[in-house]
């Protein structure tokens, strides 16, 4: 019993430390600057998003250059395009502190981001080299730079939280030489090349966090390897060394993965596994086709990853011994052995692979004309019965690009989650085997409009 308490301590201590770095607690910290600076870049971003940028403003003012760049990396790019309006949301917190805080924050960004933002929002004319167009109607907002070298013109008269002309004024006030070089770059640099360069730097940093390219992330949804590859069990140096609080809170609930992690006493191995878990969650965010901008979405994907990895562990245990009972408590020890052999990413792939039979069965069922007709009924012709709505949600979730479990919550038919256990898969298969024959029985359980349509054919 003593050993078990000791074993639980390391994992629980890690969770406790992670959860202590929640945004609400940091807002009340006496040494706010020191505690914010100690955050890893991904932690800082998730805390800001979880709090909301308005409430997180006191914390944003203490972000390090690396943390701020990560926040911009994760927020201000849509696929391969830089979004100037997204940057304004982050800069607004600094603008409220005054020109100096705004200028320092802006100069802390990648030079490529600085150029792209100003180029998206301002037209820059050189008094020496350009023929400046007349503003015949006087409707354009213009200003001369303090050094009298350039004329700046707003590209859009839409109101923004930060006036780009005011931003340039703050930059000149803070560092005239650096501001002049920046405006010169906005005027003369090729914007396409600058965007490619900025995207390259951003991509390298995102890769270190696990936010890989979509084609690489898609590997999560491919067949798992037959044998585990060799991999180090020591944590790697880099920007991710520990669980962010948002991810750690999901490990407070018990499942096979959590029970196995709680048995690991070797701290370096535990840190490596937690590191792999963060990378896998971040990769899954990309693999599911979204970005980390929506914090609720990020939390949902983290939950899916946790459950899918747990399913992968259970499926491997059963594959090794089909008679194994995975709900008697003895499975956690076996899961520890599997965790030491397989990476978290590969365990996710095994979990996804466990849903293969369901994917095959639903694909086969949708080839049946009556089932297909029922599923494709226009919304106005669908039954109002709660059971029918839940059945449709169940089928819809299985038919998704990456099958999920749906139609299980009468209060929210659209709610979905990952398959978390072999019992989930067995229950779904039993439901499918009852539902499909009923739908495929002519006239059985079908709305009158569908029965009439089938009779006509």
Secondary structure as GFF3:
##gff-version 3
##sequence-region A 1 457
A	DSSP	alpha_helix	2	19	.	.	.	ID=ss1
A	DSSP	alpha_helix	23	26	.	.	.	ID=ss2
A	DSSP	alpha_helix	32	37	.	.	.	ID=ss3
A	DSSP	alpha_helix	41	51	.	.	.	ID=ss4
A	DSSP	alpha_helix	57	60	.	.	.	ID=ss5
A	DSSP	alpha_helix	65	75	.	.	.	ID=ss6
A	DSSP	beta_strand	77	78	.	.	.	ID=ss7
A	DSSP	beta_strand	81	82	.	.	.	ID=ss8
A	DSSP	alpha_helix	84	95	.	.	.	ID=ss9
A	DSSP	alpha_helix	99	107	.	.	.	ID=ss10
A	DSSP	alpha_helix	111	121	.	.	.	ID=ss11
A	DSSP	beta_strand	122	126	.	.	.	ID=ss12
A	DSSP	beta_strand	142	144	.	.	.	ID=ss13
A	DSSP	beta_strand	150	154	.	.	.	ID=ss14
A	DSSP	alpha_helix	164	174	.	.	.	ID=ss15
A	DSSP	alpha_helix	176	188	.	.	.	ID=ss16
A	DSSP	alpha_helix	191	209	.	.	.	ID=ss17
A	DSSP	alpha_helix	214	217	.	.	.	ID=ss18
A	DSSP	three_ten_helix	218	221	.	.	.	ID=ss19
A	DSSP	alpha_helix	245	248	.	.	.	ID=ss20
A	DSSP	three_ten_helix	249	252	.	.	.	ID=ss21
A	DSSP	alpha_helix	256	261	.	.	.	ID=ss22
A	DSSP	alpha_helix	267	287	.	.	.	ID=ss23
A	DSSP	alpha_helix	295	320	.	.	.	ID=ss24
A	DSSP	alpha_helix	331	341	.	.	.	ID=ss25
A	DSSP	alpha_helix	344	353	.	.	.	ID=ss26
A	DSSP	alpha_helix	356	365	.	.	.	ID=ss27
A	DSSP	alpha_helix	369	375	.	.	.	ID=ss28
A	DSSP	three_ten_helix	379	381	.	.	.	ID=ss29
A	DSSP	alpha_helix	386	398	.	.	.	ID=ss30
A	DSSP	beta_strand	405	406	.	.	.	ID=ss31
A	DSSP	beta_strand	416	417	.	.	.	ID=ss32
A	DSSP	alpha_helix	422	440	.	.	.	ID=ss33
A	DSSP	alpha_helix	448	456	.	.	.	ID=ss34
###
